Amino acid sequence: MTLDEEVLKWVKVRAARMGKGDSEVIEDALRRDLGLELLDRLWSKNQLPEDQAAGLAVEAQHSRRPRRRR
Protein backbone atom coordinates (compact mmCIF):
# COMPACT_ATOMS: atom_id res chain seq x y z
CA MET A 1 0.00 0.00 0.00
CA THR A 2 1.27 3.46 -0.86
CA LEU A 3 0.24 6.59 1.02
CA ASP A 4 0.75 10.24 0.20
CA GLU A 5 3.66 11.59 2.26
CA GLU A 6 1.50 14.30 3.85
CA VAL A 7 -1.15 11.73 4.86
CA LEU A 8 1.52 9.44 6.31
CA LYS A 9 2.94 12.37 8.30
CA TRP A 10 -0.48 12.95 9.91
CA VAL A 11 -0.89 9.23 10.56
CA LYS A 12 2.40 9.27 12.45
CA VAL A 13 1.38 12.38 14.43
CA ARG A 14 -1.95 10.81 15.41
CA ALA A 15 -0.28 7.50 16.27
CA ALA A 16 2.23 9.24 18.52
CA ARG A 17 -0.47 11.26 20.28
CA MET A 18 -2.62 8.17 20.84
CA GLY A 19 0.21 5.82 21.76
CA LYS A 20 -0.66 3.52 18.86
CA GLY A 21 1.21 2.16 15.88
CA ASP A 22 0.81 3.62 12.40
CA SER A 23 -0.95 0.47 11.16
CA GLU A 24 -3.48 0.60 13.98
CA VAL A 25 -4.35 4.23 13.20
CA ILE A 26 -4.78 3.41 9.49
CA GLU A 27 -6.90 0.33 10.24
CA ASP A 28 -9.11 2.25 12.67
CA ALA A 29 -9.67 4.98 10.07
CA LEU A 30 -10.54 2.45 7.36
CA ARG A 31 -12.93 0.55 9.64
CA ARG A 32 -14.64 3.82 10.57
CA ASP A 33 -14.81 5.08 6.97
CA LEU A 34 -16.04 1.76 5.57
CA GLY A 35 -18.65 1.43 8.30
CA LEU A 36 -17.29 -1.92 9.46
CA GLU A 37 -18.12 -1.23 13.11
CA LEU A 38 -21.77 -0.78 12.16
CA LEU A 39 -21.69 -3.97 10.09
CA ASP A 40 -20.19 -5.88 13.02
CA ARG A 41 -22.98 -4.67 15.31
CA LEU A 42 -25.66 -5.57 12.77
CA TRP A 43 -24.18 -9.03 12.16
CA SER A 44 -24.05 -9.70 15.90
CA LYS A 45 -27.84 -9.18 16.03
CA ASN A 46 -28.44 -11.44 13.04
CA GLN A 47 -30.66 -14.40 13.92
CA LEU A 48 -30.73 -16.07 10.48
CA PRO A 49 -28.86 -19.31 9.89
CA GLU A 50 -25.88 -18.81 7.59
CA ASP A 51 -27.47 -20.67 4.65
CA GLN A 52 -30.58 -18.46 4.76
CA ALA A 53 -28.49 -15.29 5.01
CA ALA A 54 -26.41 -16.41 2.02
CA GLY A 55 -29.60 -17.15 0.07
CA LEU A 56 -30.92 -13.67 0.76
CA ALA A 57 -27.61 -12.14 -0.33
CA VAL A 58 -27.65 -14.06 -3.62
CA GLU A 59 -31.29 -13.12 -4.20
CA ALA A 60 -30.48 -9.45 -3.61
CA GLN A 61 -27.55 -9.60 -6.05
CA HIS A 62 -29.70 -11.19 -8.75
CA SER A 63 -32.49 -8.65 -8.29
CA ARG A 64 -30.02 -5.79 -8.92
CA ARG A 65 -28.46 -7.23 -12.09
CA PRO A 66 -29.87 -6.18 -15.44
CA ARG A 67 -31.78 -8.90 -17.27
CA ARG A 68 -30.04 -10.42 -20.30
CA ARG A 69 -31.80 -10.02 -23.61
CA ARG A 70 -32.24 -13.17 -25.62
MOWO-V619616 format. One record per pair of residues at least 4 apart in sequence whose C-alpha atoms are under 7 Angstrom apart, sorted by the first residue. I is the first residue (numbers start at 1). J is the second residue. D is the distance in Angstrom with one decimal. If there is no record, write none. Layout:
i=(I | I)
j=(J | J)
d=(D | D)
//
This chain:
i=(3 | 3 | 4 | 5 | 6 | 7 | 8 | 9 | 10 | 11 | 11 | 11 | 12 | 12 | 13 | 14 | 15 | 15 | 15 | 15 | 15 | 16 | 20 | 20 | 21 | 22 | 23 | 24 | 25 | 26 | 27 | 28 | 29 | 30 | 31 | 31 | 31 | 32 | 32 | 35 | 36 | 37 | 38 | 39 | 40 | 41 | 42 | 48 | 48 | 49 | 50 | 51 | 52 | 53 | 54 | 55 | 56 | 57 | 58 | 59 | 60 | 61)
j=(7 | 8 | 8 | 9 | 10 | 11 | 12 | 13 | 14 | 15 | 22 | 25 | 16 | 22 | 17 | 18 | 19 | 20 | 21 | 22 | 25 | 20 | 24 | 25 | 25 | 26 | 27 | 28 | 29 | 30 | 31 | 32 | 33 | 34 | 35 | 36 | 37 | 36 | 37 | 39 | 40 | 41 | 42 | 43 | 44 | 45 | 46 | 52 | 53 | 53 | 54 | 55 | 56 | 57 | 58 | 59 | 60 | 61 | 62 | 63 | 64 | 65)
d=(6.6 | 6.1 | 6.2 | 6.1 | 6.5 | 6.2 | 6.2 | 6.3 | 6.1 | 6.0 | 6.1 | 6.6 | 6.1 | 5.9 | 6.2 | 6.1 | 5.8 | 4.8 | 5.6 | 5.6 | 6.1 | 6.4 | 6.4 | 6.8 | 6.5 | 6.3 | 6.0 | 6.0 | 6.2 | 6.2 | 6.1 | 6.1 | 6.0 | 5.8 | 5.9 | 5.0 | 6.5 | 6.4 | 6.6 | 6.4 | 6.1 | 6.3 | 6.2 | 6.0 | 6.1 | 6.7 | 6.5 | 6.2 | 6.0 | 6.3 | 6.1 | 6.2 | 6.3 | 6.3 | 6.2 | 6.1 | 6.1 | 6.3 | 6.2 | 6.2 | 6.5 | 6.5)
//
